[in-house]
């Protein structure tokens, strides 16, 4: 039996948004984070994580 996993590094959630907002320049802080993300320079959305996990739990993943 194979094993599937999903490891989330950065995911834009309400809690993440609250954390970003504490900085003096939240837009600049967010850009400094996303600039370090190699694939598309953007943060993963909740919906994307949901889709990945749903797929990994499905019969299609086996």
Phi and psi restraints in degrees (value plus and minus 20) as a CYANA .aco file:
   2 UNK   PHI    -100.6   -60.6
   2 UNK   PSI     144.0   184.0
   3 UNK   PHI    -140.2  -100.2
   3 UNK   PSI     115.1   155.1
   4 UNK   PHI    -137.5   -97.5
   4 UNK   PSI     126.7   166.7
   5 UNK   PHI    -166.6  -126.6
   5 UNK   PSI     138.3   178.3
   6 UNK   PHI    -154.4  -114.4
   6 UNK   PSI     100.7   140.7
   7 UNK   PHI    -134.8   -94.8
   7 UNK   PSI      95.8   135.8
   8 UNK   PHI    -116.7   -76.7
   8 UNK   PSI     104.0   144.0
   9 UNK   PHI    -110.7   -70.7
   9 UNK   PSI     -75.3   -35.3
  10 UNK   PHI    -151.4  -111.4
  10 UNK   PSI     104.3   144.3
  11 UNK   PHI    -156.7  -116.7
  11 UNK   PSI     106.1   146.1
  12 UNK   PHI     -99.4   -59.4
  12 UNK   PSI      82.0   122.0
  13 UNK   PHI    -138.3   -98.3
  13 UNK   PSI     151.2   191.2
  14 UNK   PHI     -77.6   -37.6
  14 UNK   PSI     -56.8   -16.8
  15 UNK   PHI     -86.5   -46.5
  15 UNK   PSI     -61.2   -21.2
  16 UNK   PHI     -82.3   -42.3
  16 UNK   PSI     -63.5   -23.5
  17 UNK   PHI     -80.6   -40.6
  17 UNK   PSI     -60.6   -20.6
  18 UNK   PHI     -82.9   -42.9
  18 UNK   PSI     -61.2   -21.2
  19 UNK   PHI     -84.3   -44.3
  19 UNK   PSI     -65.7   -25.7
  20 UNK   PHI     -80.0   -40.0
  20 UNK   PSI     -57.0   -17.0
  21 UNK   PHI     -87.8   -47.8
  21 UNK   PSI     -34.9     5.1
  22 UNK   PHI     -97.4   -57.4
  22 UNK   PSI     -34.6     5.4
  23 UNK   PHI     -98.2   -58.2
  23 UNK   PSI     132.5   172.5
  24 UNK   PHI     -80.7   -40.7
  24 UNK   PSI     -56.9   -16.9
  25 UNK   PHI    -146.4  -106.4
  25 UNK   PSI      58.9    98.9
  26 UNK   PHI     -80.4   -40.4
  26 UNK   PSI     -57.0   -17.0
  27 UNK   PHI     -85.4   -45.4
  27 UNK   PSI     -60.3   -20.3
  28 UNK   PHI     -88.2   -48.2
  28 UNK   PSI     -59.0   -19.0
  29 UNK   PHI     -83.0   -43.0
  29 UNK   PSI     -65.4   -25.4
  30 UNK   PHI     -81.8   -41.8
  30 UNK   PSI     -61.8   -21.8
  31 UNK   PHI     -84.0   -44.0
  31 UNK   PSI     -58.9   -18.9
  32 UNK   PHI     -84.8   -44.8
  32 UNK   PSI     -50.1   -10.1
  33 UNK   PHI     -95.9   -55.9
  33 UNK   PSI     -70.2   -30.2
  34 UNK   PHI     -86.1   -46.1
  34 UNK   PSI     -49.1    -9.1
  35 UNK   PHI     -82.8   -42.8
  35 UNK   PSI     -41.8    -1.8
  36 UNK   PHI    -111.1   -71.1
  36 UNK   PSI     -24.3    15.7
  37 UNK   PHI    -108.0   -68.0
  37 UNK   PSI      97.1   137.1
  38 UNK   PHI     -86.0   -46.0
  38 UNK   PSI     -57.2   -17.2
  39 UNK   PHI    -113.1   -73.1
  39 UNK   PSI      86.3   126.3
  40 UNK   PHI      47.4    87.4
  40 UNK   PSI     -18.2    21.8
  41 UNK   PHI      28.4    68.4
  41 UNK   PSI      31.0    71.0
  42 UNK   PHI    -166.9  -126.9
  42 UNK   PSI     140.4   180.4
  43 UNK   PHI    -111.3   -71.3
  43 UNK   PSI     122.4   162.4
  44 UNK   PHI     -85.8   -45.8
  44 UNK   PSI     124.5   164.5
  45 UNK   PHI    -113.4   -73.4
  45 UNK   PSI     142.1   182.1
  46 UNK   PHI     -79.1   -39.1
  46 UNK   PSI     -60.0   -20.0
  47 UNK   PHI     -83.0   -43.0
  47 UNK   PSI     -58.0   -18.0
  48 UNK   PHI     -85.3   -45.3
  48 UNK   PSI     -61.4   -21.4
  49 UNK   PHI     -83.7   -43.7
  49 UNK   PSI     -63.3   -23.3
  50 UNK   PHI     -77.4   -37.4
  50 UNK   PSI     -66.1   -26.1
  51 UNK   PHI     -82.9   -42.9
  51 UNK   PSI     -61.9   -21.9
  52 UNK   PHI     -84.2   -44.2
  52 UNK   PSI     -69.2   -29.2
  53 UNK   PHI     -85.3   -45.3
  53 UNK   PSI     -60.9   -20.9
  54 UNK   PHI     -80.0   -40.0
  54 UNK   PSI     -62.5   -22.5
  55 UNK   PHI     -83.7   -43.7
  55 UNK   PSI     -66.9   -26.9
  56 UNK   PHI     -82.1   -42.1
  56 UNK   PSI     -48.0    -8.0
  57 UNK   PHI    -105.4   -65.4
  57 UNK   PSI     -30.6     9.4
  58 UNK   PHI    -105.7   -65.7
  58 UNK   PSI     147.4   187.4
  59 UNK   PHI     -87.2   -47.2
  59 UNK   PSI     -43.4    -3.4
  60 UNK   PHI     -85.2   -45.2
  60 UNK   PSI     -44.8    -4.8
  61 UNK   PHI     -99.9   -59.9
  61 UNK   PSI     -32.2     7.8
